[in-house]
Amino acid sequence: MIIEKEISVNKSIESAWKVLGPGFADAHIWASPVNHSAGSGSSFNGATCSERGCDIAGMGKTKEKLIRYSESDHLLSYTVPEGMPSMVKYATNTWQLTSLSADKTKLTMVMDITLGGFMGMLMKPMMKMMMGKMGNTLVEDFKCFVETGNPSVAKLKALKKNKN
């Protein structure tokens, strides 16, 4: 199952990359579904860490392990070896930035999720819908944070909800 999302961000590729690449461990600052995140492991191909632990709303704790990181290509990709439902056999998420102009960047996010077993077959339509919705939220959150330096309205609501 492939879920692809794209969005234009009205900032330079360098500004967007600072949040995506060097800020990999800090997704909780801008991503609505992520309640907490922290980097771990040694540097990976220029990244400050090789893994990120996340506490994701509705899913719980996950572990994300970088498998590609390229500052020159403004690309990172990670697997999610821990924390996905048992019907998920393999999951990767790839984020890539492309410069459209001096102050405009395209973000492309591609989730590749392999489901297995009877439950995987049964739940595929619902998983595709849920992960698609999460993808939409993530790219919108990213755009808002890169453009304004502030969390999106959705992230602010998530923060408020977590405090209650």
C-alpha positions, -999 to 999 in steps of 0.1 A, spaced: 0 0 0 15 33 -11 3 66 2 19 97 -14 14 133 -4 28 165 -18 26 201 -8 43 234 -18 60 252 10 67 290 6 102 289 19 136 280 6 148 244 4 174 252 30 148 264 55 126 234 49 156 210 52 166 224 86 132 212 100 132 179 81 168 167 82 187 182 111 154 184 130 146 148 125 146 140 162 122 169 170 91 160 150 70 164 182 75 202 179 55 205 147 37 172 139 2 169 153 1 131 156 35 130 175 31 136 212 68 131 219 99 123 199 136 118 208 166 108 187 189 80 196 218 60 181 249 74 165 251 97 136 238 83 103 252 97 70 253 132 84 221 130 105 224 138 142 210 104 151 201 71 134 168 64 151 138 83 166 114 71 192 80 86 189 48 85 210 21 88 183 -15 96 191 -37 65 186 -8 42 180 15 45 210 53 42 210 71 36 178 107 33 168 118 48 135 152 38 120 169 59 92 177 39 61 185 69 38 197 104 47 211 127 21 217 164 27 226 169 -10 193 153 -22 173 168 7 159 133 14 154 110 43 137 76 46 131 55 76 116 21 85 92 16 115 105 -17 130 86 -13 163 52 -1 174 30 -7 143 0 -30 146 9 -67 141 -8 -68 107 19 -43 94 47 -65 82 69 -36 70 66 2 68 88 29 54 83 67 51 103 87 27 104 125 27 120 145 -1 123 182 -8 126 197 -42 134 234 -49 108 251 -71 124 285 -68 145 306 -43 116 307 -19 94 278 -28 99 241 -21 79 210 -28 77 183 -1 69 148 -13 61 122 14 57 85 4 45 59 29 50 23 18 32 -1 41 30 -39 37 2 -56 55 0 -93 61 -25 -120 71 -62 -121 72 -64 -90 94 -42 -71 70 -64 -79 41 -95 -70 61 -82 -38 75 -64 -25 44 -92 0 33 -94 14 68 -56 16 72 -53 33 39 -79 59 49 -63 65 84 -27 67 71 -38 90 43 -55 113 68 -23 112 89 -3 120 58 -24 150 50 -21 163 85 17 158 86 24 177 53 1 206 64 18 207 98 52 207 81 42 235 57 28 257 85 59 252 108 84 259 81 66 289 68 57 306 101 81 290 127 50 282 147 30 250 152 -2 246 131 -37 250 145 -40 212 145 -8 208 165 -19 234 190 -52 215 194 -32 182 199 -10 199 226 -41 212 244 -58 178 243 -26 161 257 -26 185 287 -62 175 296 
